[in-house]
Amino acid sequence: MISRALGPVLVAALALVACDRPRAGPTSTAAIVPGGAHDAGPLAPAPDAHDAPDATTPRDPDDALSADAARVLPIPARSHAPGAPPEGWCGETAIQESLLYFGVWASQARVNRAGHPSHPDLYSNDIPRALDALGVRYARYVAARPGYAAFDAWVRAAIDAGDPVLAGVKILPTAHPEWGLDHFVLVVGYGARGLLVNTTWGHRAWVTASATRGLSFVRAGYAIRVMGATQAHGATPARLLVIAETGDDVRLRVACPDPRASVLRRPLSSQLASPVAREADAPFVEVRAPAAEEARYECLPP
């Protein structure tokens, strides 16, 4: 079912989420693990939004972690943009990753503005509003039955259909036990080790519900299947890879499944499309565009 609104959340605390990060050293907050067990202790901090790898340097989608995946989508991991606030832009980064996969360029700052948050970063109730404003089709997870198994099956079915899933995770030990989730990730694959996610810190990680340290689906419940952006009739989305991004410009690698296809660039605010020049049968084309201007890149069959 395609949802254009978030609707009631399963856990009221889900709306209370920022891009939290673990703290170094002992914590006074007990970690939340399956079965109600508690485990406290030191934890090395995850990368800070401004210490993580540069958002303009995408990781190889075929990295070592992906080798263990039964299915993985070709969506490179990215980091929070340099302009992100201290709270981080985890939701913004996850949305941007999915948009690139569906042929849409939008800066993380633009994604943030699209959600009209009342705080520096997008919270769970802001994300559907941002997706709506950006013309994204999506479906919200509604638990058929409680527990991680149903959540895991729903996410794997989305991956099998070629759709990434924006999901909420806890960071254990948690600094916010009252929150339903602490952080947003983009699920891009699955395998025997669990669900493979882009962490929004510039790398991937395997995540399950049984972890007692780091990212965990211990409170699995918040997930949005990203199903694509509005396309012109007969067009298919290009795949975008960010080569470089400055304050003014972005350089993108634009690839079509069929190298003979023609490429169109269409601003999200307009139905007017302009052709992108490319060499015959080239596997991709590199373009430079204004970073502040969001646009769709579409492939038209020959």
C-alpha positions in Angstrom: 0.0 0.0 0.0 1.4 3.4 -1.0 1.1 5.8 1.9 1.1 9.6 1.4 0.9 10.3 5.1 2.6 8.8 8.1 -0.6 8.1 10.0 -0.6 6.9 13.6 2.8 5.7 14.7 3.1 2.4 16.5 5.2 3.9 19.3 4.5 7.5 20.4 8.2 8.0 21.2 9.1 7.5 17.6 8.4 11.1 16.9 11.2 12.0 19.4 14.2 11.1 17.3 17.3 13.0 16.3 20.5 11.7 14.7 21.9 10.5 17.9 25.4 9.0 18.3 27.0 6.8 21.0 29.2 8.4 23.5 32.7 7.2 24.4 33.3 5.8 27.9 30.9 4.4 30.5 27.3 5.3 30.2 24.7 5.5 33.0 22.0 4.3 30.6 21.5 0.6 30.4 21.5 -0.9 26.9 18.3 -2.3 25.7 18.6 -5.8 24.3 16.0 -8.5 23.4 14.4 -10.2 26.3 14.7 -7.2 28.6 18.3 -7.9 29.5 20.5 -4.9 30.5 24.1 -4.4 29.6 26.1 -1.2 30.3 29.7 -0.3 29.6 32.0 1.6 27.4 31.4 1.9 23.7 33.7 3.5 21.1 31.9 6.4 19.5 30.5 6.1 16.0 31.8 8.7 13.5 30.6 12.2 14.3 28.7 13.9 11.4 31.7 16.2 10.8 34.4 13.6 11.4 32.9 11.0 9.1 34.2 10.5 5.5 33.5 13.4 3.2 30.0 13.2 1.8 31.3 13.9 -1.6 33.4 10.7 -1.7 31.0 7.8 -2.2 32.1 4.3 -1.1 32.3 1.4 -3.5 28.9 -0.3 -3.5 30.7 -3.7 -3.9 32.7 -3.4 -0.7 33.7 -6.4 1.4 30.5 -6.3 3.5 28.4 -6.6 0.4 30.1 -9.9 -0.5 28.1 -11.6 2.3 24.8 -10.3 1.1 22.2 -12.5 -0.6 20.8 -9.4 -2.3 22.2 -5.8 -2.3 21.1 -2.7 -4.1 23.8 -0.5 -5.8 23.4 2.5 -3.5 26.8 3.9 -2.3 27.0 4.9 1.4 27.2 8.7 2.0 27.9 10.9 5.0 26.1 13.9 6.4 26.9 17.0 4.3 29.5 19.4 5.6 26.7 21.9 6.3 24.8 19.6 8.6 24.1 20.8 12.2 25.7 19.2 15.2 22.6 17.0 15.6 23.5 15.5 12.2 21.3 14.9 9.1 20.8 11.1 9.2 17.3 11.2 7.7 18.4 13.7 5.1 21.3 11.5 4.1 19.2 8.4 3.9 16.6 10.1 1.7 19.3 11.6 -0.5 20.9 8.1 -1.0 17.5 6.7 -2.1 16.9 9.7 -4.4 20.2 9.2 -6.2 19.3 5.6 -6.8 16.0 6.7 -8.4 17.7 9.4 -10.6 17.0 12.5 -8.5 19.5 15.0 -7.3 18.6 17.0 -4.2 21.1 18.4 -1.7 20.7 17.3 1.9 19.9 21.0 2.8 17.1 20.9 0.3 15.8 17.6 1.7 15.8 19.1 5.2 13.8 22.2 4.0 11.3 19.9 2.2 10.4 18.4 5.6 9.8 21.8 7.3 11.1 20.5 10.6 10.7 22.6 13.8 14.3 21.5 14.8 17.6 21.4 12.9 17.2 17.8 11.5 14.3 15.7 10.3 12.4 13.7 12.9 10.3 10.6 12.1 7.1 12.6 11.4 9.0 15.1 9.1 10.2 12.4 6.7 6.9 11.6 4.9 6.4 15.4 4.5 9.8 15.7 2.8 9.2 12.7 0.6 5.8 14.2 -0.5 7.4 17.5 -1.3 10.1 15.8 -3.4 7.6 13.8 -5.4 8.6 10.4 -4.0 6.3 7.4 -3.9 6.6 5.3 -0.7 4.9 2.8 1.5 4.9 2.8 5.3 5.5 -0.3 7.3 2.5 -1.4 9.3 3.2 -4.4 11.5 1.1 -7.5 10.6 2.2 -9.0 13.9 4.5 -7.8 16.6 8.2 -8.7 16.6 11.3 -8.4 14.5 10.5 -11.4 12.2 7.6 -9.6 10.4 9.6 -6.4 10.1 12.6 -8.3 8.6 10.4 -10.1 6.1 8.7 -6.9 5.0 12.1 -5.2 4.5 13.5 -8.2 2.6 10.5 -8.2 0.2 11.1 -4.5 -0.5 14.8 -5.2 -1.3 13.8 -8.1 -3.6 11.5 -5.6 -5.5 14.4 -3.2 -5.9 13.3 -0.7 -3.3 15.5 0.6 -0.5 14.0 1.0 3.0 14.5 4.0 5.3 14.4 2.6 8.8 14.9 3.6 12.4 17.4 2.0 14.7 18.5 2.2 18.3 22.2 2.9 19.1 23.2 0.7 22.0 23.9 1.5 24.8 21.2 4.1 24.3 21.4 7.6 25.7 17.6 7.9 25.2 15.7 4.9 26.4 12.5 6.9 26.1 12.9 7.2 22.4 11.5 4.6 20.0 14.6 5.0 17.8 17.8 7.0 17.8 19.0 7.1 14.2 17.9 6.7 10.6 19.6 4.3 8.2 18.9 3.1 4.6 18.6 -0.6 4.2 20.1 -1.7 0.9 20.5 -5.4 1.3 20.1 -8.6 3.4 21.8 -11.9 4.0 22.5 -14.5 6.7 24.1 -11.7 8.8 20.9 -9.7 9.0 20.0 -6.4 7.2 22.8 -4.5 5.4 22.4 -0.8 5.9 24.0 2.4 4.8 24.7 4.0 8.2 24.7 7.6 6.9 28.2 7.8 8.4 29.9 7.0 5.1 30.0 3.2 5.5 27.8 0.1 5.7 27.0 -2.2 8.6 25.1 -5.4 9.2 22.3 -4.8 11.7 20.0 -7.3 13.5 17.7 -7.1 16.5 20.0 -9.1 18.7 23.0 -6.8 18.8 24.0 -5.4 22.3 26.4 -2.8 20.9 26.0 -0.2 18.1 23.1 -0.1 15.7 20.2 -2.4 16.5 16.7 -3.2 15.3 15.7 -4.1 18.9 12.7 -1.8 18.6 12.0 -2.5 14.9 8.8 -0.7 13.8 9.6 2.4 11.8 10.3 1.8 8.2 9.4 3.5 4.9 9.9 1.7 1.6 11.1 4.2 -1.0 9.5 3.2 -4.3 10.7 5.9 -6.8 10.1 9.4 -8.0 7.6 10.7 -10.5 8.9 10.0 -14.1 7.8 11.1 -17.5 5.8 8.5 -19.5 8.1 5.9 -21.0 11.1 7.0 -19.1 13.1 5.1 -16.5 15.2 6.6 -13.7 18.9 7.0 -14.3 21.3 5.9 -11.5 23.3 8.8 -10.1 26.7 8.8 -8.4 28.1 11.9 -6.7 31.6 12.6 -7.9 32.1 15.9 -6.2 30.0 18.5 -4.4 30.9 22.1 -3.5 28.7 24.8 -2.1 27.7 25.9 -5.6 28.0 22.9 -7.9 27.6 19.1 -8.0 29.3 16.7 -10.4 27.2 13.6 -11.1 27.8 10.4 -13.0 24.6 9.5 -14.8 24.1 6.0 -16.0 21.3 4.3 -17.9 20.6 0.5 -18.0 20.8 0.8 -21.8 23.9 2.7 -22.9 22.0 3.6 -26.1 19.3 5.5 -24.2 19.1 9.3 -24.3 19.3 11.2 -21.0 17.0 14.0 -20.0 17.4 16.4 -17.1 14.1 17.7 -15.6 14.0 20.2 -12.7 11.6 19.0 -10.0 9.8 22.3 -10.2 9.2 22.1 -13.9 8.0 19.6 -16.5 10.4 21.0 -19.1 13.3 18.6 -19.9 16.6 19.3 -21.5 18.8 16.7 -23.2 22.1 15.7 -21.6 24.8 15.3 -24.2 26.6 11.9 -24.2 28.9 9.9 -26.5 27.3 7.1 -28.4 27.2 3.8 -26.4 29.0 5.4 -23.4 28.1 3.5 -20.2 27.6 6.8 -18.3 27.9 10.6 -18.7 29.3 13.1 -16.2 27.4 16.3 -15.7 27.9 19.5 -13.6 24.8 21.2 -12.3 23.9 23.8 -9.6 23.9 22.0 -6.2 20.9 24.0 -5.0 18.7 23.0 -7.9 17.0 19.6 -7.5 16.4 17.6 -10.7 15.4 14.3 -12.1 17.6 12.5 -14.6 15.6 10.1 -16.9 16.5 7.5 -19.5 14.5 7.3 -22.7 14.8 4.1 -24.8 16.4 4.5 -28.2 
